[in-house]
């Protein structure tokens, strides 16, 4: 795997991992928005777990590329769902935020898949 791919994977994993941490610790800048989007609080632990597992999966993908590709695909689906939740809530100005997580996850998946 190239140095570029390794760096992109590590950055994407750290970024998504921080997002999971922010959700687990109920940081206001995350949970206030989730409330505004109508995401039930009972979902938050599951959403945080999905992000955390995605971040770990990206890192595992440095050794086992199939796991990294699967993790990246899962994260792309996750953040696509976040865009849908934002659109449904009508807070269109927030759409760029999940895209800032989706893009590096997608890039990491593509780079891992291409070795």
C-alpha positions in Angstrom: 0.0 0.0 0.0 1.3 3.5 -0.9 2.3 6.1 1.7 -0.6 8.3 0.4 -3.1 5.6 1.0 -1.8 4.9 4.5 -1.9 8.6 5.4 -5.4 9.1 4.0 -6.7 6.0 5.9 -5.1 7.1 9.2 -6.6 10.7 8.8 -10.0 9.4 7.8 -10.0 6.9 10.7 -8.9 9.6 13.2 -11.6 12.0 11.9 -14.4 9.5 12.1 -13.1 8.2 15.4 -13.2 11.7 16.9 -16.8 12.0 15.6 -17.7 8.8 17.4 -16.0 10.1 20.6 -17.9 13.4 20.3 -21.2 11.4 20.1 -20.3 9.1 22.9 -19.4 12.0 25.2 -22.6 13.9 24.1 -20.8 17.0 22.9 -23.3 19.8 22.4 -22.2 20.5 18.8 -23.2 17.0 17.9 -26.2 16.1 20.0 -27.9 19.4 19.6 -27.9 18.9 15.9 -29.1 15.3 16.2 -32.1 16.5 18.3 -32.8 19.1 15.6 -32.7 16.4 12.9 -35.2 14.3 14.9 -32.8 11.4 15.6 -34.1 9.5 18.6 -31.7 9.6 21.6 -32.0 5.8 21.8 -30.1 5.6 18.5 -27.1 7.6 19.6 -25.1 4.7 21.1 -25.7 2.7 18.0 -24.7 5.5 15.7 -21.5 6.2 17.8 -20.7 2.5 17.7 -21.1 2.4 13.9 -18.7 5.3 13.5 -16.2 3.8 16.0 -16.3 0.4 14.2 -15.9 2.1 10.9 -12.8 3.9 12.1 -11.3 0.7 13.5 -12.2 -1.1 10.3 -10.4 1.5 8.2 -7.2 0.9 10.3 -7.6 -2.8 10.0 -7.8 -2.3 6.3 -4.2 -1.3 6.3 -3.4 -5.0 6.9 -6.6 -6.6 5.6 -7.8 -4.6 2.6 -11.1 -6.3 2.3 -12.0 -5.1 5.9 -11.0 -1.5 5.0 -13.1 -1.5 1.9 -16.1 -2.9 3.9 -15.6 -0.3 6.6 -15.3 2.5 4.0 -18.5 1.3 2.3 -20.3 1.2 5.7 -19.1 4.8 6.5 -20.2 6.1 3.1 -23.7 4.6 3.8 -23.7 6.0 7.3 -22.9 9.6 6.2 -25.2 9.3 3.2 -27.9 8.5 5.8 -26.8 11.6 7.7 -27.3 13.7 4.6 -30.8 12.2 4.2 -31.6 13.0 7.9 -30.5 16.6 7.4 -32.5 17.0 4.2 -35.6 15.5 5.9 -35.2 18.0 8.8 -34.9 20.9 6.3 -31.5 22.1 7.7 -29.9 22.3 4.3 -27.1 24.5 5.4 -25.8 21.5 7.4 -25.4 19.2 4.4 -21.7 19.9 4.0 -20.8 18.6 7.4 -21.4 14.9 6.8 -19.9 15.2 3.4 -16.7 16.3 5.1 -16.6 12.8 6.7 -18.0 10.9 3.7 -15.3 12.2 1.3 -12.2 10.9 3.2 -13.9 7.6 4.0 -14.7 7.1 0.4 -11.1 8.1 -0.6 -9.7 5.7 1.9 -11.8 2.9 0.6 -10.8 3.6 -3.0 -7.1 3.8 -2.1 -7.2 0.6 0.0 -9.1 -1.3 -2.8 -6.5 -0.2 -5.3 -3.7 -1.4 -3.1 
